[in-house]
Structure formats: structure tokens, C-alpha cells
């Protein structure tokens, strides 16, 4: 006999993973993590004995519950389940899985849907900010089908609009975690930024790359990966993230001039594999660096004439990620007022994940 835990398998943006109601998992993090490792089939390169997809982008978990936060409807805890190590990390948020949280909360009856569209206010437990997701709910139920398209996902689906009001410094305490627009490390100029996700931007050409390589080409370059990991470990401390050797932040984005009329091109290490696209909050951080004068993006990014709302098209290996950033021009430093973007999500399967007998004592 195995133990059965109710959950849903969902695509959120360009990621995929299991969504659980918190009361179906143990409260104790160690017991919970053992169950999640078993559910995903980690550690194993192929995750053959679990439902994980053998890549960090498909080895993700969202845990959702009704919120006690005064400004939120639900709490969302994101957990990254390592593919090849017995490790579950809450050190980062995930804006792609976030796209599935509103639909999941409505499907599970945590929130009552309105007629037409339903706004779900989500407390992002990992970083503490609030996101508002607008979910399509004609007839008072989640509609997954629709005409919206996002790069990195075939076909189309119902739009899920995501809006963030307070994500600057989400993990590092401030937008520019080192206090500088440019830092010098190992002979390179970099920009460290956290507008929802801690990211280090490096000009690809400074690392001997074009910035237009495929993820596989970059992943096959062992020397490059070592250089990037050394920089990441050093900058983790400088960005107030402490020892990041077991953490999945900061991300490293190699940047280059846009190739397809966008604002900038990116190739993003997350941090040991290269993203097939770019993370949601990762894109928000890169886009923000593009509108700050004096960062390493300055000679590369093509920014349209200045106004209070910037639409930044972040190019990535499988297309574009468009991020809208509204600045508060009345504040002396033109503070970021709002970040908005489009995602889609889809419920793929609903049921129970089965956990081996020896973990049974940990299951509620
Ligand atoms: O940056 C991958 C993803 C992510 C994270 C990663 C994300 C985000 O695409 O908000 O969505 O950078 O680890 O799921």
C-alpha cells in the first residue's frame, strides 16, 4: 500500500509542477520535503520514479492555503525540488508557477469566482510581496482555454494577468543589493538587481560569448559554467543572500543587443541549467535594469523614449517576454510603482500522488 496525497499537476507559464493544498502535507518542513522528493522522483537525473520532468523548470511545487495576510486571499509557498540532489529549496519565488495559483485556488474552492474575471490576491510567502492575478471565470468557473499566447508554450490559452506592486528588494532587501549600479568582480563589470528575483547581469561578450547561443551550447561549456558559478558564490554574499552554494539564487543573465526588435537579449543560468526562456520575476529584474541609467545594459538595451510606463521586451532563447513597468515620476528616484505581465496556465491532471510506504508516518 502506498499513501495517496491529493494534488493537481499544472502548467504555470513556462514551468510545470504539483500544486497542493497546505493541509494535505505535513507542517514539518523536513517531513514535507521527503514527501516532495519522493513525489517528484528526486534525486535522479531522469526522475524516473516520480512525476518530475527531469529539469528544474518541471520539478516545481506550489503549496496554497487561505491567507491570514490582511491584503491577500491566499498564501503561495514555492518550493524548488532539485532534480539530482536530495534538496528542496524555498530560497526563491517563482512567477511562472504563480500563474497557476489563482486558477488552483478557485478550482479548490478557496476563493469564490466572480462572473467574468476574478482577481486573486496572492501573498508570496517566499519573498513576502503581494501579486494580483486576474483569472478568466466566465460562468463562475475557471476557463483555461483562450486566445493568449506566450513564447515557450505551444498553442494558446486563457490569459492570466499578473500584477506586482512591491517586489523591489524582495529577497535582497533593496533593488540594488550592493548599492551600486555596476560592480566589478573577477575582472568583469556586472549589475546586481532584485526586482522580484535576485539577478546578476553580465555582458555576454565580456565572457567571450555572443549571447545568442542555445541553452545547450552554454550548458556544454564547462569552463564558462565554472566562471559563472564562482561569480555567483561571491556575489551571493554581496547581495545579502549569504552562502548560496545550496540556493537557486541569484540567477545569472548573460545579455546582448536585441536580435528581433526587442529591448535586450538574454540567456539565463537558473543557476546551473540555462533557462529555455526566462523566469517571470527574472524578466522583471532584467527589464528594470534596462530602464535604470548606468547599469551594464546601457550600451546594449534599446529603450524607447522615456515615459512613465515602459514596455520592455526581453528576448530569450524561445522568443520574447514582455514586461510593463510603471514608474512613479513624482518620487525623486522615479520609484517602481507597478510591474505587470501576461502568463497562461493550465490544469493538466487532478488526483493523488502516491508516496512509498516508508514515508507514510509523515503523511497527514
Ligand atoms: O523568475 C525559473 C521559471 C523560473 C522562475 C528560475 C520564475 C521567476 O521559469 O519568476 O518563474 O529562474 O528558476 O519558472
Boltz pocket constraint, residues with backbone or C-beta under 6 A from the ligand:
constraints:
  - pocket:
      binder: B
      contacts: [[A, 12], [A, 14], [A, 15], [A, 56], [A, 57], [A, 93], [A, 94], [A, 95], [A, 96], [A, 97], [A, 197], [A, 248], [A, 251], [A, 270], [A, 275], [A, 278], [A, 279], [A, 280], [A, 281], [A, 282], [A, 283]]
      max_distance: 6.0
